Amino acid sequence: MAKPNLRKPATTQTRQPPSVVPVSPELEGLYPNLYAYMTQDAWEDGGTRATTTVLFFFERGEMKLCVSDRDLQRSFFVTGSDFASLLETAEAMLENGEPDWRQKRLAR
């Protein structure tokens, strides 16, 4: 069986981060810690930081939110009854320094 011919496409331009964060200002006001995790692309020392991924999903009859800190290879999960409760719980956990961070498992 022949292997597929996979080649990385040539890029013609350097990808630049957007100059405007596509998140409503209301989100920053209601959930400042979550907003900061999602949007800050630099550390205090000016070093580049990979922004955080926030995912909503439904599993086994429950709504869940996953906050994934891509730069530090860790994540935490929140379970709730609706979007607002998920966001409020995640915000409170970040504000109080209480997330149950789980380190990303390395592939074997």
N, C-alpha and C positions, 0 to 999 in steps of 0.2 A: 504494500500500500504506500502510495506516495505521500510525503509530508506536505502540508500546506505551505505555500510560499508567503510567509508572514514578514512584512517589511514595515519598518517605522516610516510613516509618511514624512516627507520633507516639509519643514515649516518655512513660511516666507516672512513671518514677522514674529517678534518677541511678544509673548503674552504678558500683558500688564494687568495688575489688579484694578478693579473698577475704582474710580475716584469718589464715587458716592455709594454708600452702603445701602442696598435695597431693602431696608427694614424701616417700618414706620416709626416716627419719633415717639408715638404713644407707647410702643413697646419698650423703648429706653426708659421712659418715665415710670411705667408700671413694674418692669423687671430689670433694673439697672445692672445687677450682677450677671444675669443670664445674657443680657445684651452685650456686656463687656466681654464675656467669654466667647460669644458668637462673632464679634466684630474686631476685637483688638488683634492686629497683625504684627505687633512688635512688643518685645519685653521691655521692662523698665530701663535696661541698659542699652536699648536701641536695636538689639538683635532681632532678626526676623522670627516671627511666631506663626505657625500654621493655625488658622482659625478653627474654632470648634464646630463640630457638626451636631445638630439637634434633630432627632428623628421622632416622629409620632407614629405609633402603630397600634393595632388591635390584636390581642392574643388571648385565646381561651376566655373570651367574654369580658376582657378587661382592656381599658385604654392604657397605653404605656408611652413613656417618653424616655429617650436615651440621649444623654449629653456625652458626647465623645470628644475628649481633648486629644486631638490628633498629634499635637506636638509632644505631649508627655505620654502618649500611648496608653491612655486610661479612659474609663467611662463609668458612668453611674446611671441607674435606672430609677424611674418613678412610676408608680401605678396609681390611677385615679379613675374617677367616674366621668370626667369631661376635660376638654382642653384647658379651661381656666384653672381647674384644680391641679392639673399637671404642671402648668407654668408657675402657679403660686407655690407649690411644694418645692419645685426645683429652685426657684428664687430664694426661698427661705433656707434651703439646705446650703446654697452657695453663700448666702449672707452670713450664716452662722458657722461656716466651715465644717459642715456635717455630712457632705456627700460620702457615700460608701463607695469610694473610687475602687475600681477593679482594673488591674493592669492587663493590657492586651496580651493574649497568649501568642507566643511565637510559633510560627508554622514549623512542623517537624520535618 
